[in-house]
Each structure stands twice: as C-alpha cells, then as structure tokens.
Amino acid sequence: MVAVAVHQNQYSGLSLIFKKMEEVAQQLENIINTYTVKFLNFTEAELSLKPSADKWSKKEIIGHLIDSAQNNIRRFIVTQYETTPHVVYAQDDWVRIQNYDQYNSKDLITLWALLNKHIVVILKNMPAEKYQLQCNTGKGQEELHSIEFLATDYITHHLHHLKQIAQ
C-alpha cells in the first residue's frame, strides 16, 4: 500500500495530493519545462516592471523563487543528517540585497531553472524513510514540518508566484 500525503494549499485552498516524492519531483520538472520558455518570452521591460513601489517585478519574483530554492535545498539536505535543523530566511531582505532587477534576465532564468533541476535530483534520490524528518522553519516560534510537507509546499509556493508572474 502506498502512503498518500495530503497538503492543504495555503494560497488557494486547493488540495495537492502526492503519492510519493517522485510525483513532487515530476511536478517540479513540468514547472521548469513550462515556465523556462514562458519566462524567456517576456521582454526586459515586462520582466523589470514593478506593478507598484511596494510590489516585486517579475524579475524580483523569479529572484525570490531562486532564494526559496536555495533555502529549500538546505532544508532538504540538512534535515536528512541533523536533528530538527532551524532554516529560515528574510525573503524581502534577500530580494532587496541581491538587487535582482539589475541581474541579466537570461542568467536569472537559467539560475532559477538549474537550482530547481537540482531540487528534482535531490527529491528523486531521497530515501523514503527520510520524508517524515522534521525541519524548523519558524521565524519567531518553532514551526516543525516534514521534508515531505516542505517539498509539496515548495510546489504550492511556486504555483502561487508563477500565477503572479503570468499576470
């Protein structure tokens, strides 16, 4: 019998069901293949346009997804060998400090795709007995999540931001 993990999508209320980590990895591969092409079809002006002073441009959203990939890679790896590691980041500070709007767009998109391809490899090679190990992602208080939850939430988080970029 295959265990089924259900993750409630905190962004849109939809349930995403993944029977095993390979399905999460496949979903991420599909996202990479679909959105790399879409991102490359935007003009520089479209990628750099900020909808308002307090909103991120498409480039900054892609940059945020890069930051998310980097932090989740750390979570996926460190959680496999440390007991309840604490891995958090200040997303607005990361985007601001890295100045993604000044980044070469093609390089930014390539970096996003490569980091996510790396996550696909990590997830496909992860032993099933590691899926339920816990990572603390809380900023002010402890928030424990399994690797399996983090992987499904990573997809949900991506879909939320990809919808923003498509608008």
SULSUL-V79288 format. One record per helix or strand. SS is the DSSP state (h for helix, s for strand). FROM is the first residue (numbers start at 1). TO is the last residue. Records with the same first field share a line. If there is no record, write none. Layout:
SS: FROM-TO  FROM-TO
This chain:
s: 5-8  15-18  86-86  134-136  144-146
h: 21-40  44-48  58-78  91-98  100-102  105-125  128-130  147-166
